[in-house]
Amino acid sequence: MKQKIMYSVAGEGFGHAAKALAVKELLKDEFDIIFLGGGKAFEFLTQAGEDVIEIPSLRLMYKNDAVSILKTTLYNLPLAVRRSKILDDVSRHIVRIDPACVISDFEYFVPRAAARHYIPTVQLSHQMILLAGKFELPARVWANYLNTRLISRLIIPRSTYSMAISFFRPPIRRAYRTSRFNVCLPVLRKEILNARPSAGDSILVYSSCETYKWILDVLVQFTHQHFIVYGIEPQEGRRYENIIFKKICPAEFVHDLAAVKAVISNGGHTLISEALYLKKPVFSMYVKKQFEQLLNALHIESLGYGARLYDESNLYNELYAFFQNIPAYADTLNAISLCGNHEIKTLLHDIVYHAVSQSSGSFIPAVVMG
């Protein structure tokens, strides 16, 4: 009988869920994977045909194209009040399923419930790079960075093992230079690996922030450029001759991603990684006050994989420059490979079996300092 792994997924955006599908594909021959998640992760995984245990999910709230600290706090406050009950509910799932270990991608409740039962936990997320990496940053973003690092530390508990998934590799803090921490290239789902990319004429646009409707007024000015837009609803009564609007469907999204010549998106790591693997240059319109997205955008630019937004009022000119440079960005991407699947599979295999052997005795969760 296969051993069971409980895999908890953050509910913000679709990227965490897409990564979860990729990890399941790597481990499914040896382990039964049971997903837990809420929000958009629950929506994405169920659409992909997965059985998911729905649990409450922390969420970011937006105002004026930026993360709103006040709205985010007010939305998540009831979850904080219900924290003990939620942990009790998750604990019952753990007792019923009896997993060998837990994998968690930036999800709050399941790792903490697992610790009650001395179940080893593997943290596997891009957010780990915020805790482990050392960055040279402009002075104006340091407050945002420190705030984001604190929030990440509050969400990610000290765990048995940790893996940072990242398309860039910063220097690592001394505390993380241990055998219990690894940095790996992105893990990619089979649909991306099996896709046959072609340099079409369209550009894919994706936003996880519904308030980004204003960019449509800029896109329509590129009358000779065709766009496929996900995540933004058209303004009622408006006609967009050069834009097709689509709702998220995992299979259709991958088909479109493989067929376009470039991507305009927020700064979410999973979509960026998938686009880069398929050799699609990226223009990052990162969400303000969401430091992880800014960090991704900075590295897209510095590595020559695309460009980032500087000034919303100058978006037309910045997009025009990006479109002109798409061939140069594509040349850079054609010279690299950004797939960490083999490395991640090997590491997770070793980590899970080591964690299981540790827990067969009097297991005490190990500490990874942050």
Backbone torsions as a table, in degrees:
resi	resn	phi	psi	omega
1	MET	NA	136.3	179.1
2	LYS	-69.2	144.7	171.5
3	GLN	-75.6	155.0	-175.1
4	LYS	-104.2	141.8	173.6
5	ILE	-123.1	127.3	172.0
6	MET	-90.0	128.5	-175.2
7	TYR	-120.0	110.4	-179.0
8	SER	-100.1	137.8	-169.3
9	VAL	-126.1	130.9	174.7
10	ALA	-60.0	144.6	-174.8
11	GLY	-93.9	1.3	-177.3
12	GLU	-87.8	117.6	-179.1
13	GLY	74.3	177.4	-178.4
14	PHE	-99.6	-9.8	-172.5
15	GLY	-64.7	-42.2	-179.9
16	HIS	-61.3	-40.0	-179.4
17	ALA	-67.8	-40.2	177.4
18	ALA	-61.5	-40.2	177.6
19	LYS	-64.7	-38.9	179.6
20	ALA	-61.0	-40.6	177.3
21	LEU	-62.2	-39.0	179.6
22	ALA	-65.0	-41.9	-179.9
23	VAL	-67.4	-40.7	177.5
24	LYS	-58.2	-42.1	-179.7
25	GLU	-60.3	-34.3	179.8
26	LEU	-72.2	-30.8	-170.2
27	LEU	-108.7	-7.3	-167.3
28	LYS	-64.4	-24.7	-179.3
29	ASP	-72.4	-23.1	-176.6
30	GLU	-112.5	-21.1	-174.9
31	PHE	-135.8	150.2	167.8
32	ASP	-89.4	124.0	-178.0
33	ILE	-102.2	125.3	177.3
34	ILE	-113.4	117.2	-177.5
35	PHE	-86.5	143.7	170.2
36	LEU	-132.1	136.6	179.4
37	GLY	178.4	170.7	178.1
38	GLY	-137.7	-171.9	175.6
39	GLY	58.0	-139.5	-176.9
40	LYS	-69.7	-25.7	176.8
41	ALA	-64.1	-44.1	177.7
42	PHE	-61.0	-44.4	179.9
43	GLU	-61.1	-47.4	-176.5
44	PHE	-66.0	-46.4	-176.0
45	LEU	-67.8	-38.9	177.9
46	THR	-67.8	-38.0	175.3
47	GLN	-62.0	-30.3	179.3
48	ALA	-82.4	3.1	176.5
49	GLY	88.9	12.9	-179.3
50	GLU	-90.4	147.1	169.5
51	ASP	-83.7	127.2	-175.1
52	VAL	-130.5	132.2	171.4
53	ILE	-81.9	116.1	-176.3
54	GLU	-80.3	128.6	177.2
55	ILE	-132.0	158.9	177.1
56	PRO	-59.5	149.4	-174.2
57	SER	-135.1	133.0	172.2
58	LEU	-64.6	151.0	-175.0
59	ARG	-145.4	146.8	171.5
60	LEU	-90.6	140.8	177.4
61	MET	-115.4	148.6	-171.9
62	TYR	-121.3	153.0	172.4
63	LYS	-151.2	128.9	179.7
64	ASN	53.5	47.5	175.4
65	ASP	63.2	24.1	179.2
66	ALA	-140.7	155.5	173.9
67	VAL	-64.7	128.9	177.5
68	SER	-97.8	112.9	-179.7
69	ILE	-61.5	-43.1	-178.4
70	LEU	-63.9	-51.0	-178.2
71	LYS	-65.0	-37.2	177.9
72	THR	-64.4	-43.0	179.0
73	THR	-63.1	-46.1	-178.5
74	LEU	-64.5	-37.1	179.9
75	TYR	-67.1	-42.6	-173.7
76	ASN	-87.4	-12.1	-178.3
77	LEU	-56.7	-44.2	178.0
78	PRO	-59.0	-31.7	177.3
79	LEU	-68.0	-36.4	176.8
80	ALA	-64.6	-40.2	178.9
81	VAL	-64.0	-37.3	-177.1
82	ARG	-92.6	11.4	-172.6
83	ARG	-52.4	-48.3	-176.3
84	SER	-62.6	-43.0	179.7
85	LYS	-66.5	-41.1	179.3
86	ILE	-62.2	-43.0	178.1
87	LEU	-63.0	-37.2	176.4
88	ASP	-63.1	-43.6	179.6
89	ASP	-62.9	-44.4	179.0
90	VAL	-65.2	-37.3	178.6
91	SER	-59.9	-37.6	178.3
92	ARG	-64.2	-38.0	175.4
93	HIS	-64.1	-39.6	-179.8
94	ILE	-64.1	-44.5	179.1
95	VAL	-62.5	-41.9	-178.5
96	ARG	-67.7	-42.1	-174.9
97	ILE	-83.6	-33.4	-179.6
98	ASP	54.8	63.1	-176.9
99	PRO	-75.2	153.9	173.6
100	ALA	-71.8	-34.3	176.9
101	CYS	-161.8	173.4	177.8
102	VAL	-118.6	135.6	166.4
103	ILE	-108.3	133.2	-178.0
104	SER	-130.7	133.2	176.9
105	ASP	-113.9	88.8	174.3
106	PHE	54.7	39.9	179.4
107	GLU	-114.6	139.0	-167.3
108	TYR	-82.7	-46.7	-162.5
109	PHE	-83.0	-43.5	-171.0
110	VAL	-63.7	-44.7	178.5
111	PRO	-59.6	-35.7	-180.0
112	ARG	-71.5	-37.8	175.0
113	ALA	-67.6	-37.8	178.8
114	ALA	-62.8	-36.7	179.7
115	ALA	-62.6	-31.1	176.6
116	ARG	-59.6	-31.5	-175.2
117	HIS	-106.6	13.1	178.6
118	TYR	56.7	37.2	175.6
119	ILE	-89.2	124.2	179.8
120	PRO	-63.6	144.8	-176.1
121	THR	-124.4	136.8	173.3
122	VAL	-110.5	119.6	172.9
123	GLN	-86.4	123.6	-178.6
124	LEU	-133.7	100.2	-175.7
125	SER	-161.2	160.7	172.5
126	HIS	-72.2	-28.3	-179.0
127	GLN	-61.9	-22.4	177.6
128	MET	-61.0	-26.9	-179.8
129	ILE	-67.9	-26.5	176.9
130	LEU	-67.2	-33.6	-179.9
131	LEU	-82.6	-37.8	-171.7
132	ALA	-92.4	-25.2	-173.1
133	GLY	-84.3	156.3	171.5
134	LYS	-112.7	131.4	-171.8
135	PHE	-129.6	142.1	169.5
136	GLU	-94.0	114.4	-170.7
137	LEU	-127.6	151.7	172.3
138	PRO	-60.4	145.0	-177.2
139	ALA	-57.0	-33.1	-174.8
140	ARG	-68.2	-16.7	-178.0
141	VAL	-105.5	2.2	-175.8
142	TRP	-64.9	-39.1	179.0
143	ALA	-62.2	-42.7	177.5
144	ASN	-62.2	-43.3	179.3
145	TYR	-60.6	-49.6	-177.9
146	LEU	-64.0	-38.9	178.0
147	ASN	-64.3	-43.8	179.9
148	THR	-66.2	-38.7	179.1
149	ARG	-64.8	-38.5	177.3
150	LEU	-64.0	-46.3	179.7
151	ILE	-61.9	-41.7	178.6
152	SER	-62.1	-39.7	178.8
153	ARG	-65.8	-34.4	178.5
154	LEU	-70.8	-35.1	-178.9
155	ILE	-79.9	-41.7	-177.1
156	ILE	-91.5	111.7	179.3
157	PRO	-76.4	165.2	174.7
158	ARG	-68.1	123.8	-166.8
159	SER	-124.9	170.8	-176.9
160	THR	-65.6	-47.5	179.4
161	TYR	-137.9	155.0	179.5
162	SER	-140.7	141.2	176.3
163	MET	-133.3	126.1	175.2
164	ALA	-97.6	125.5	178.5
165	ILE	-101.5	122.3	-173.0
166	SER	-157.2	140.5	175.4
167	PHE	-81.7	-6.1	173.7
168	PHE	-128.1	157.5	-174.9
169	ARG	-128.3	97.1	176.7
170	PRO	-79.8	166.9	169.8
171	PRO	-58.7	147.5	-174.6
172	ILE	-105.3	139.1	177.7
173	ARG	-61.9	148.7	-175.7
174	ARG	-56.3	-39.8	-176.4
175	ALA	-62.5	-20.8	-177.9
176	TYR	-100.4	1.6	179.4
177	ARG	-84.0	67.0	-178.5
178	THR	-133.1	169.5	178.4
179	SER	-72.2	-8.4	-179.7
180	ARG	-96.2	8.8	177.7
181	PHE	-138.9	137.5	177.8
182	ASN	-140.0	149.3	170.6
183	VAL	-110.1	128.8	-177.7
184	CYS	-128.2	154.0	171.5
185	LEU	-66.1	165.8	-174.1
186	PRO	-58.3	144.6	171.7
187	VAL	-92.5	131.9	-171.6
188	LEU	-120.1	135.2	179.1
189	ARG	-70.6	158.4	-173.4
190	LYS	-61.8	-31.4	-179.9
191	GLU	-61.9	-36.4	177.0
192	ILE	-71.8	-43.8	-179.6
193	LEU	-63.5	-33.8	-177.9
194	ASN	-87.3	-9.9	-178.4
195	ALA	-67.5	148.3	177.4
196	ARG	-110.3	97.4	-174.9
197	PRO	-68.1	144.2	174.1
198	SER	-139.3	148.2	-178.5
199	ALA	-87.8	85.4	180.0
200	GLY	-78.4	-167.5	-178.5
201	ASP	-97.7	-18.3	-174.7
202	SER	-84.9	164.3	173.3
203	ILE	-124.3	130.3	179.2
204	LEU	-87.1	134.4	178.4
205	VAL	-121.0	127.2	177.9
206	TYR	-133.4	136.0	174.4
207	SER	-137.6	133.7	174.1
208	SER	-89.0	-3.2	-175.8
209	CYS	-113.8	111.1	-173.1
210	GLU	-65.7	-18.4	-177.7
211	THR	-76.5	1.2	-178.7
212	TYR	-83.8	20.7	179.8
213	LYS	-56.2	-29.7	-175.1
214	TRP	-61.0	-24.2	-178.8
215	ILE	-68.6	-19.9	178.6
216	LEU	-61.0	-35.5	179.7
217	ASP	-65.5	-24.8	176.3
218	VAL	-82.9	-42.5	-177.9
219	LEU	-60.6	-37.7	-177.5
220	VAL	-67.1	-16.8	178.3
221	GLN	-73.4	-19.8	176.4
222	PHE	-88.2	75.2	-169.3
223	THR	-64.0	-22.9	-179.1
224	HIS	-99.0	9.0	179.8
225	GLN	-116.9	132.1	-179.7
226	HIS	-97.5	137.2	-178.5
227	PHE	-124.6	144.5	170.9
228	ILE	-114.4	117.2	-170.4
229	VAL	-111.5	126.4	173.2
230	TYR	-116.3	142.5	171.9
231	GLY	87.8	-4.6	178.4
232	ILE	-126.8	125.9	178.6
233	GLU	-85.9	143.1	177.6
234	PRO	-68.1	150.5	175.1
235	GLN	-69.1	134.0	-175.4
236	GLU	-59.9	131.4	177.9
237	GLY	88.1	-10.6	179.5
238	ARG	-88.2	146.9	172.9
239	ARG	-109.7	136.8	-179.1
240	TYR	-124.8	97.3	-172.7
241	GLU	-65.2	-30.9	-174.2
242	ASN	-108.1	15.7	-177.0
243	ILE	-128.2	133.9	168.8
244	ILE	-109.5	130.0	179.4
245	PHE	-101.8	134.1	179.9
246	LYS	-135.0	149.4	171.7
247	LYS	-89.6	153.4	-176.3
248	ILE	-63.1	121.8	169.5
249	CYS	-134.3	115.1	-171.1
250	PRO	-49.8	-46.7	-176.5
251	ALA	-67.7	-44.2	-178.5
252	GLU	-68.5	-35.3	179.2
253	PHE	-62.4	-44.8	179.2
254	VAL	-62.9	-41.6	178.3
255	HIS	-58.4	-46.0	-179.9
256	ASP	-66.8	-41.4	-179.1
257	LEU	-60.3	-40.4	-178.6
258	ALA	-70.2	-25.0	-171.4
259	ALA	-97.2	-10.7	-177.2
260	VAL	-87.0	171.0	179.5
261	LYS	-96.8	-15.7	-179.3
262	ALA	-166.1	171.3	-176.5
263	VAL	-132.4	136.4	168.8
264	ILE	-113.7	123.9	-176.4
265	SER	-154.4	171.0	165.9
266	ASN	-66.3	-174.1	-173.2
267	GLY	-96.6	24.3	-179.9
268	GLY	-63.4	137.8	-170.4
269	HIS	-68.9	-39.3	-173.8
270	THR	-65.6	-49.8	179.3
271	LEU	-62.6	-41.1	177.0
272	ILE	-57.6	-46.8	-178.1
273	SER	-62.5	-42.5	179.6
274	GLU	-65.5	-41.7	178.7
275	ALA	-63.1	-45.0	-178.5
276	LEU	-65.0	-39.0	177.8
277	TYR	-60.9	-37.5	179.7
278	LEU	-84.8	9.2	176.4
279	LYS	65.9	37.3	178.4
280	LYS	-105.6	113.3	175.5
281	PRO	-57.6	149.5	-173.9
282	VAL	-122.0	132.8	167.5
283	PHE	-105.7	115.7	-173.8
284	SER	-97.7	117.6	172.5
285	MET	-103.2	70.5	-173.2
286	TYR	-60.7	147.3	178.6
287	VAL	-73.7	128.1	-179.2
288	LYS	-61.2	143.8	-179.6
289	LYS	69.7	9.4	173.2
290	GLN	-110.9	91.5	-167.6
291	PHE	-61.4	-37.6	-179.6
292	GLU	-55.3	-41.3	-179.7
293	GLN	-69.0	-38.4	175.5
294	LEU	-61.8	-43.2	179.9
295	LEU	-60.5	-43.6	177.0
296	ASN	-61.6	-42.9	-179.2
297	ALA	-63.4	-41.2	178.7
298	LEU	-60.0	-40.2	-178.6
299	HIS	-76.3	-33.5	173.2
300	ILE	-55.6	-45.9	-178.5
301	GLU	-68.6	-48.6	-174.1
302	SER	-68.0	-29.0	-179.4
303	LEU	-87.5	-5.7	178.6
304	GLY	79.6	23.2	-179.1
305	TYR	-91.5	-6.3	-177.7
306	GLY	164.1	-149.4	-176.0
307	ALA	-140.8	170.0	178.3
308	ARG	-131.3	158.6	178.7
309	LEU	-73.9	132.9	174.6
310	TYR	-105.2	-45.4	-171.2
311	ASP	-141.2	115.4	-178.2
312	GLU	-58.0	-36.6	-178.5
313	SER	-69.4	-13.8	-179.5
314	ASN	-113.0	21.7	-173.4
315	LEU	-58.3	-40.9	-178.1
316	TYR	-56.9	-49.3	-177.8
317	ASN	-66.4	-37.0	179.7
318	GLU	-68.5	-40.7	176.0
319	LEU	-65.6	-40.0	179.1
320	TYR	-59.1	-44.9	179.1
321	ALA	-63.9	-40.3	177.9
322	PHE	-61.4	-46.4	179.9
323	PHE	-59.5	-39.4	-179.8
324	GLN	-65.7	-29.1	-175.1
325	ASN	-97.1	3.9	-178.5
326	ILE	-53.9	-44.2	179.0
327	PRO	-59.6	-38.8	-179.9
328	ALA	-68.3	-42.7	177.0
329	TYR	-61.5	-42.6	-179.3
330	ALA	-61.9	-37.6	177.3
331	ASP	-61.2	-41.8	177.9
332	THR	-62.2	-44.8	-178.2
333	LEU	-67.2	-32.5	179.9
334	ASN	-66.0	-16.6	-177.0
335	ALA	-95.0	0.7	-175.8
336	ILE	-128.2	164.9	173.5
337	SER	-129.8	129.7	-174.8
338	LEU	-126.2	56.7	177.9
339	CYS	-126.6	121.4	-179.1
340	GLY	-107.9	16.8	-172.7
341	ASN	-57.4	-47.1	-176.9
342	HIS	-63.7	-45.3	179.6
343	GLU	-62.9	-43.4	-178.2
344	ILE	-66.1	-41.1	178.9
345	LYS	-61.0	-45.6	179.9
346	THR	-62.9	-46.3	-179.3
347	LEU	-63.9	-46.3	-179.3
348	LEU	-63.4	-40.0	176.9
349	HIS	-57.1	-50.1	-179.0
350	ASP	-66.4	-41.6	-178.3
351	ILE	-63.6	-46.7	-177.3
352	VAL	-63.3	-46.1	-178.7
353	TYR	-68.0	-34.8	176.0
354	HIS	-67.6	-41.5	178.6
355	ALA	-63.0	-40.8	179.6
356	VAL	-65.2	-42.2	179.5
357	SER	-65.5	-35.8	177.0
358	GLN	-65.9	-41.2	-174.0
359	SER	-77.0	-11.0	178.5
360	SER	-71.3	-18.3	173.7
361	GLY	-99.0	-148.3	176.8
362	SER	-87.8	84.8	-172.7
363	PHE	-75.8	132.8	172.2
364	ILE	-123.0	124.2	-177.3
365	PRO	-53.2	130.8	178.3
366	ALA	-75.6	161.3	-176.9
367	VAL	-111.7	130.0	169.0
368	VAL	-109.4	116.1	-174.4
369	MET	-76.4	145.3	178.9
370	GLY	-122.0	NA	NA
